[in-house]
Amino acid sequence: HMFTFINTSRLGTAIQGLAACEASYQNALAYARDRLAMRSLSGYKNPGGPADPIIVHPAVRALLLTQKCFAEGGRAMIAECALLNDIHAEAEAAGDEKKAKKLDDRLGFLTPILKGFLTEAGLEAANMGVQVYGGHGYIKSNHQEQIVRDVRIGSIWEGTTQIQALDLLGRKVMQQKLKPLQEHCSGLYSSAWNAFTNPGSSQGAIRSHALKLLQLTADWQLSTYRIAMKARNNREAIGVASEPYLMYAGYVSLAHHWLQMEKTAAAALDKDPNGPDAKFYKSKIATARFYYDSILPRTRALKAQMFTPIESLMDLKEDEFAFNDK
C-alpha cells in the first residue's frame, strides 16, 4: 500500500508537469497571435499592419508546436494511466488479486516514465513559453514566469528525475529480468504493426510513423540488452545510462500516443471531411507530423548518451573537479 500511495503521488506530479505544458502553451499561443514583429520571410501576412504577428515565424512556431506536442500527447499518457488505475481499483474491489497484481506491475513500470519525462517536458515547455514572450515573459505581470517557478519543483519532489531513472532501469527493468519492458514493447509492436498494415486512411503519414515506432521499439529493447551486458562487468553502466534511458522511453511512449491520435483523426476526417471538427482533426495530424519530424529525432542523441564510456564520467577524481584556493 505504501508503494501504491507513492506511485499515485508520482502520477500527480506528472500531471503537474502536464499542467505546466498546457498553461504555458495557452499563454504563449495567445501572445504569439497578438504580438507584431518583423515581416514573414515568405511575404507580408499582415499587410495592413506595421508588422506581422510573430506566429508566422518558423522559430516561434517550433516553440509553440513543441509545447502543443507535450501538452496534448502528455494528456494521452496520463489518461492511459488513469484508466489503468481505475481498472486496478475495480479488480481489487472484486477480489481479483491476479488481475490487480498485473495492473499494479504495469503501473509501476509506467509511473517513473510519466513522472520523470512529463515534469522535464513541463519545465521545457514553460521555458519555451517565456521565450515566445521574450522579455515580457520574464516579468511578473504576464504570469508566464510563474509557470516556470511552479513547475521547477516537479522534477525534484517525489523523487528526482535521476531517481526515477534509476527506478525504471535498475528496479523495474533489470531486477525483473526485463519482463516489464518486454510486455510493454509487445504492446507497442502490436499497435504499430496494426497501424502499418491497416492504417485505415491515406491521410497523414500513418504508415511511415508506424514504421518509425517499430524501429525505435526494437532499438529500445536492443539498447536494454546492451546495457545489461555492460552492467555485468561494471554496475556503473546502469547509472550512466539511466537518465537518457528514461527520456528515450518517454519520447517513444509519446510517439505511440501521437500515432494513435493521428490514426483516429484520419479516420474521423475520412468519415466527415467537412464536419464541424474537421479543423481539430487536421490539427492533430499536422501536430503528429511535427512530433515525428522534429522532436522524436532526439532519441538518436539519447541513445548515444546511454553508451557514454563509463570512464568519461567516473575517472575524474573528486579533488580534480575544481582547484579553488582553500
Summary of the structure (lengths in Angstrom):
residues: 326
radius of gyration: 21.7
end to end distance: 49.2
largest distance: 73.2
contacts: 1073
relative contact order: 0.11
helix: 79%
strand: 1%
